[in-house]
Amino acid sequence: MLIPRRLLFGDPSRAQAKIDPDGRWLSWLAPRAGVLNVWIAPIHDLAAARCVTDDQRRGIQSYAWAYDHRHLLYVQDRDGDENWHIFAVDVEAGTTRNLTPIDGVHATINGMSRDRPDTLVIGLNDRDARWHDLYEVDISTSNQRPLFHNDKELTGFVLDRRLELRLAVRALPGGDSLVLRKAGDTFEDMLHIPHEDGLNTGFLSFNAAGDAAFALSSIGRDRTALLKVDWRSGRQAVLAEHAKADIDGLLINPITDEFEAASAEYLRREWLPIAGGEAAFRDLEFLERQLDQEISIASQTADNQQWVVRCDAAEEPGRYYLFDRRRQNVRELFSTAPELAATPLRPMQAVVIKARDGLDLVSYLTQPASERGRPAMPLPMVLLVHGGPWARNMYGFDPSHQWLANRGYAVLSVNFRGSTGFGKAFVNAGDHEWGRKMQNDLLDGVAWAVKEGIADPKRVAIMGGSYGGYATLAALTFTPDVFCCGIDRVGPSDLETLLATSPAYWAAFFETEARRIGDPRTEDGRALLRERSPLHKAHAITRPLLIGQGANDPRVKQAESDQIVAAMKAKGIPVTYVLYTDEGHGLVRPENRLSWVAIVEAFLSTQLGGGLEPIGTDLAGASLEIREGASGVMGLREALRETMASA
């Protein structure tokens, strides 16, 4: 049975369930006229739901309740340009107000507080595009008041419960950073963070009393731990740590703002207790027993007595429950995609693959089913490469894994060096290794799958977005005989132009990029960047390549795809190039997502011989332009003609 693409890549039926601070309302995202919007309902009468927003184009991707118990907050950009505006929705009056109505400005939410429920602290780079000034905004009236004039080139602000600025960060040459402590009208040095700890260390918040700060830190250790720092003495106490993985999930008490539990994921997620949070940890253990799946707490009431719990499993999309802590009662709310319940979803296997130099590569494998319960191997395989690269693959429901396995492919995702979550030594092992050791880890993953009899070495594809797109281009240029084809979405082709065209408000991140990728300010750095740029080896491409790009991407500009396509054309090398005119770094509109996976599926079926749901009408409503090579994808020309004829 082929699972329809629309079920896997369309918008969810309902998602992101949250309870309001008073416990009166449940909210969630769901389509309204085909566009994701926010809905609310009385907590005990979900059938009485009503839509409280009216986004008619891109859909709302995330939102939060304000602490005034009346407003919802969300951010929205214009066609993927990431110049975010902040909107406030009055759920009683049914009105929506743009709190940051300045075009071309990048807005951030920097602070909300239960002690000042009507106030929001935001950051705006309207004065200097590189740096954000802080403002207090009255949520009900939109009135703004300057809070901090950022003429010190600071970033990473931390406020307390009174919404007073307490900490900030300054980037230093060479990739180090400095945490500054506000003392009256000035700042004093508090903590020097070496480059080696930069991706694993940072302050998070203060407790309600304001006498302690919390931080994640790898300084003096390899895996990131959760620390509590006494504000007066600077004394540190380790609250939680894991032997193999970084702390990356936290449960906070909304009354005291103290952390009560932490989680980490090596192969699978584990919750860890924190002294003082024993009751919360017992409830987490109770929920894990009751629900028999990995859990996370999606939201809590202000009194911490009701939790919205999300359950995750590889074979099931997210499911939400309401947990009454006093009564120890669990009530199911909804599944994000109930229509998938009757489909043949596949389990995901966590495996540890040895790299050629001995590093452990935590990886995830999904295999197709067969009539005998085990597929005939070796199989065609797709290597899915995550973006970032400072991110990671995790266990859980993955629509791409399910889709590709359903089409008959083995699917492998490898956490190559440079991925986060496994300690600073692992992430730092990726410094200056784009296109080299990071790429070798991916090749070692393929070699493992071939050795295990899982993958047919002549039928392995590589696919990814952002850094994963770069890895695809690197694979087809630096090792042109390993993969039979590649799919790159928004992947940089030239590392020099990538670093030269970052958004202005990434100024503080530039030193980190230069240290970890290559420094364009030095001759050695420029030589390294040129050496590792697929653009300069485009003539080596011999295998079919599909490229997707968002025209408004502020991170990986359209020129990154344009230039490698032009280089291939100049050498007479075929390529298929799909441009989305109203997208940025991701495909947000469901019509665009569906069209892209339909094209990818037809491309893979041609190259690997897997199952195929015809493109059919899945191009309808998408903003795509086929800039090159429509004939390189089976059925694409015909689908384009049919779409134009019916438009």
Backbone hydrogen bonds, N-H to C=O, Kabsch-Sander energy under -0.5 kcal/mol:
donor,donor_aa,acceptor,acceptor_aa,energy
3,I,1,M,-0.6
7,L,4,P,-1.3
8,L,4,P,-0.9
8,L,5,R,-0.7
9,F,5,R,-2.8
10,G,6,R,-1.5
13,S,336,T,-2.2
14,R,336,T,-0.9
15,A,29,L,-2.0
18,K,27,S,-2.2
20,D,25,W,-2.2
23,G,20,D,-1.9
26,L,41,A,-2.8
27,S,18,K,-3.1
28,W,39,W,-2.0
29,L,15,A,-3.2
30,A,37,N,-2.3
32,R,35,V,-2.8
35,V,32,R,-1.2
37,N,30,A,-2.6
39,W,28,W,-3.0
40,I,50,R,-2.5
41,A,26,L,-2.1
43,I,24,R,-2.7
45,D,42,P,-2.4
48,A,45,D,-1.9
49,A,46,L,-1.2
50,R,40,I,-2.5
52,V,38,V,-2.7
53,T,38,V,-0.8
60,I,36,L,-2.2
64,A,73,L,-2.1
66,A,71,H,-2.9
68,D,117,P,-0.6
69,H,66,A,-1.1
72,L,89,V,-2.0
73,L,64,A,-3.2
74,Y,87,F,-2.0
75,V,62,S,-0.6
76,Q,85,H,-1.9
79,D,77,D,-0.7
81,D,78,R,-1.4
84,W,82,E,-1.4
85,H,76,Q,-2.5
87,F,74,Y,-3.4
87,F,85,H,-0.5
88,A,97,R,-2.8
89,V,72,L,-3.1
90,D,88,A,-0.5
90,D,95,T,-2.9
91,V,70,R,-2.3
91,V,89,V,-0.9
94,G,90,D,-2.3
95,T,90,D,-0.8
97,R,88,A,-2.8
99,L,86,I,-2.8
99,L,97,R,-0.8
100,T,86,I,-0.8
102,I,100,T,-1.9
103,D,101,P,-0.5
105,V,102,I,-1.0
107,A,84,W,-1.3
107,A,105,V,-0.7
108,T,123,G,-2.0
110,N,108,T,-0.6
110,N,121,V,-2.8
111,G,121,V,-1.6
113,S,119,T,-0.5
119,T,116,R,-1.8
120,L,137,V,-2.3
121,V,111,G,-2.8
122,I,120,L,-0.6
122,I,135,Y,-2.5
123,G,108,T,-2.4
124,L,133,D,-2.3
125,N,106,H,-0.8
128,D,131,W,-0.6
131,W,128,D,-1.4
133,D,124,L,-2.8
134,L,148,F,-2.3
135,Y,122,I,-2.4
136,E,145,R,-3.1
137,V,120,L,-3.0
138,D,143,N,-2.6
139,I,118,D,-2.6
139,I,137,V,-0.7
142,S,138,D,-2.9
145,R,136,E,-2.4
147,L,134,L,-2.8
148,F,134,L,-2.0
150,N,148,F,-0.8
151,D,149,H,-1.9
155,T,169,V,-3.0
158,V,167,L,-2.5
160,D,164,E,-1.9
163,L,160,D,-2.0
166,R,158,V,-2.5
167,L,158,V,-1.9
168,A,180,L,-1.9
169,V,155,T,-3.0
170,R,178,L,-2.3
172,L,176,D,-2.9
175,G,172,L,-1.5
176,D,173,P,-0.5
177,S,193,I,-2.2
178,L,170,R,-2.5
179,V,191,L,-3.4
180,L,168,A,-3.2
180,L,178,L,-0.5
181,R,188,E,-3.3
182,K,166,R,-2.6
183,A,186,T,-3.1
186,T,183,A,-1.7
188,E,181,R,-2.6
190,M,179,V,-2.7
191,L,179,V,-1.6
193,I,177,S,-3.1
193,I,191,L,-0.6
197,D,194,P,-1.7
198,G,194,P,-0.6
198,G,195,H,-1.6
200,N,197,D,-1.4
201,T,197,D,-1.0
202,G,216,L,-2.8
204,L,214,F,-3.3
205,S,214,F,-0.9
207,N,212,A,-2.1
208,A,256,T,-2.9
210,G,207,N,-1.2
213,A,229,V,-2.5
214,F,205,S,-2.7
215,A,227,L,-2.0
216,L,202,G,-2.6
217,S,225,A,-2.3
221,R,218,S,-2.2
225,A,217,S,-2.6
226,L,240,A,-2.7
227,L,215,A,-3.4
227,L,225,A,-0.5
228,K,237,A,-2.5
229,V,213,A,-3.5
230,D,228,K,-0.6
230,D,235,R,-2.8
231,W,211,D,-2.3
234,G,230,D,-2.0
237,A,228,K,-2.1
239,L,226,L,-3.1
239,L,237,A,-0.6
240,A,226,L,-1.3
242,H,245,A,-0.5
246,D,421,G,-2.3
247,I,224,T,-1.9
248,D,263,S,-2.4
249,G,263,S,-1.7
251,L,261,A,-2.6
253,N,258,E,-3.2
257,D,253,N,-2.7
260,E,251,L,-3.2
261,A,251,L,-1.2
262,A,272,L,-2.1
263,S,249,G,-2.7
264,A,270,E,-1.9
265,E,246,D,-0.6
266,Y,268,R,-1.1
270,E,264,A,-2.5
272,L,262,A,-4.0
274,I,260,E,-0.9
277,G,274,I,-2.7
281,F,277,G,-2.4
282,R,278,E,-2.4
283,D,279,A,-1.8
284,L,280,A,-2.1
285,E,281,F,-2.4
286,F,282,R,-2.4
287,L,283,D,-2.5
288,E,284,L,-2.3
289,R,285,E,-2.0
290,Q,286,F,-2.7
291,L,287,L,-2.8
292,D,288,E,-1.7
294,E,312,D,-1.2
296,S,310,R,-1.9
298,A,296,S,-0.7
298,A,308,V,-2.5
299,S,308,V,-1.1
301,T,306,Q,-1.9
302,A,21,P,-2.7
304,N,301,T,-1.6
307,W,323,F,-2.3
308,V,299,S,-2.6
309,V,307,W,-0.6
309,V,321,Y,-2.9
310,R,296,S,-3.0
311,C,319,R,-2.9
312,D,294,E,-2.3
313,A,316,E,-1.2
316,E,313,A,-1.4
319,R,311,C,-1.6
320,Y,334,F,-3.1
321,Y,309,V,-2.4
322,L,331,R,-3.3
323,F,307,W,-3.1
323,F,321,Y,-0.5
324,D,322,L,-0.6
324,D,329,N,-2.8
325,R,305,Q,-2.7
325,R,323,F,-0.8
326,R,305,Q,-0.5
328,Q,324,D,-1.3
329,N,324,D,-1.6
331,R,322,L,-2.8
333,L,320,Y,-3.1
334,F,320,Y,-1.0
336,T,318,G,-3.0
340,L,337,A,-2.1
341,A,338,P,-1.8
343,T,340,L,-1.8
345,L,343,T,-1.9
349,Q,365,L,-3.3
351,V,363,S,-2.6
353,I,351,V,-0.6
353,I,361,L,-2.4
355,A,359,L,-3.1
358,G,355,A,-2.2
361,L,353,I,-2.8
361,L,359,L,-0.5
362,V,360,D,-0.7
363,S,351,V,-3.3
364,Y,413,S,-2.4
365,L,349,Q,-2.9
366,T,411,V,-2.3
367,Q,347,P,-0.5
373,G,370,S,-1.8
379,L,454,I,-3.5
381,M,459,R,-2.5
382,V,410,A,-2.6
383,L,461,A,-3.1
384,L,382,V,-0.7
384,L,412,L,-2.4
385,V,383,L,-0.6
385,V,463,M,-2.7
386,H,384,L,-0.5
391,A,389,P,-2.3
402,Q,398,D,-2.4
403,W,399,P,-2.6
404,L,400,S,-2.5
405,A,401,H,-2.4
406,N,402,Q,-2.2
407,R,403,W,-1.1
408,G,405,A,-1.6
409,Y,404,L,-2.2
410,A,380,P,-2.4
411,V,366,T,-2.7
412,L,382,V,-2.1
413,S,364,Y,-2.3
414,V,384,L,-0.6
415,N,362,V,-1.8
416,F,414,V,-1.4
418,G,426,F,-1.4
419,S,416,F,-2.0
420,T,391,A,-1.6
424,K,222,D,-2.3
427,V,423,G,-1.7
428,N,424,K,-3.0
429,A,425,A,-1.2
430,G,427,V,-1.3
431,D,428,N,-1.8
432,H,516,R,-3.4
433,E,430,G,-2.2
436,R,433,E,-2.0
438,M,433,E,-1.6
439,Q,433,E,-0.6
440,N,436,R,-2.9
441,D,437,K,-2.0
442,L,438,M,-1.1
443,L,439,Q,-2.1
444,D,440,N,-2.8
445,G,441,D,-1.8
446,V,442,L,-1.9
447,A,443,L,-2.6
448,W,444,D,-2.2
449,A,445,G,-2.0
450,V,446,V,-2.3
451,K,447,A,-2.7
452,E,448,W,-2.5
453,G,450,V,-1.5
454,I,449,A,-2.1
455,A,449,A,-1.7
456,D,379,L,-3.1
459,R,456,D,-2.4
461,A,381,M,-2.8
462,I,485,C,-1.6
463,M,383,L,-2.7
464,G,487,I,-1.9
465,G,385,V,-0.7
466,S,489,R,-2.3
468,G,465,G,-2.2
470,Y,466,S,-2.2
471,A,467,Y,-2.9
472,T,468,G,-1.5
473,L,469,G,-2.3
474,A,470,Y,-3.1
475,A,471,A,-2.3
476,L,472,T,-2.1
477,T,473,L,-1.3
478,F,474,A,-3.2
479,T,474,A,-0.7
479,T,475,A,-1.3
482,V,479,T,-1.7
483,F,479,T,-0.6
484,C,460,V,-2.6
485,C,460,V,-0.7
486,G,544,P,-1.9
487,I,462,I,-2.3
488,D,546,L,-2.9
489,R,464,G,-2.1
490,V,548,G,-2.9
495,L,529,L,-0.5
498,L,494,D,-2.1
499,L,495,L,-1.9
500,A,496,E,-1.6
501,T,497,T,-0.9
501,T,498,L,-0.7
502,S,499,L,-0.7
506,W,503,P,-2.1
507,A,504,A,-1.5
509,F,506,W,-1.4
510,F,506,W,-0.8
510,F,507,A,-1.0
513,E,509,F,-2.2
514,A,510,F,-3.0
515,R,511,E,-2.1
516,R,512,T,-2.3
517,I,513,E,-3.2
518,G,513,E,-1.0
522,T,519,D,-1.4
526,R,522,T,-2.6
527,A,523,E,-2.4
528,L,524,D,-2.2
529,L,525,G,-2.5
530,R,526,R,-2.4
531,E,527,A,-2.4
532,R,528,L,-2.0
533,S,530,R,-1.2
535,L,493,S,-2.7
536,H,533,S,-1.3
537,K,534,P,-2.0
538,A,535,L,-1.3
540,A,537,K,-2.4
541,I,538,A,-1.6
546,L,486,G,-2.2
547,I,576,T,-2.9
548,G,488,D,-2.5
549,Q,578,V,-1.9
551,A,580,Y,-2.9
552,N,583,E,-2.8
553,D,550,G,-1.4
557,K,555,R,-0.7
560,E,557,K,-2.0
561,S,557,K,-0.6
561,S,558,Q,-0.9
562,D,558,Q,-2.7
563,Q,559,A,-2.7
564,I,560,E,-0.9
565,V,561,S,-2.2
566,A,562,D,-2.5
567,A,563,Q,-1.9
568,M,564,I,-2.1
569,K,565,V,-2.5
570,A,566,A,-2.3
571,K,567,A,-0.9
571,K,568,M,-0.5
572,G,569,K,-1.6
573,I,568,M,-3.1
576,T,545,L,-2.2
577,Y,575,V,-0.5
577,Y,628,E,-2.3
578,V,547,I,-3.1
579,L,625,E,-2.9
580,Y,549,Q,-2.9
581,T,579,L,-0.6
581,T,623,S,-1.3
583,E,580,Y,-1.1
584,G,586,G,-0.9
588,V,586,G,-0.9
592,N,589,R,-0.6
593,R,589,R,-2.2
594,L,590,P,-2.8
595,S,591,E,-1.9
596,W,592,N,-2.3
597,V,593,R,-2.5
598,A,594,L,-1.9
599,I,595,S,-2.1
600,V,596,W,-2.8
601,E,597,V,-2.5
602,A,598,A,-2.0
603,F,599,I,-2.3
604,L,600,V,-2.9
605,S,601,E,-2.4
606,T,602,A,-1.8
607,Q,603,F,-1.8
608,L,604,L,-3.8
609,G,604,L,-0.7
609,G,605,S,-1.4
611,G,407,R,-3.2
618,D,615,I,-2.4
620,A,617,T,-1.8
622,A,619,L,-1.8
625,E,579,L,-2.5
627,R,577,Y,-1.9
627,R,625,E,-1.1
628,E,577,Y,-1.3
632,G,629,G,-1.7
633,V,630,A,-1.5
636,L,633,V,-2.1
639,A,635,G,-2.1
640,L,636,L,-2.5
641,R,637,R,-2.3
642,E,638,E,-2.5
643,T,639,A,-2.4
644,M,640,L,-2.5
645,A,641,R,-2.3
646,S,642,E,-1.7
647,A,643,T,-0.8
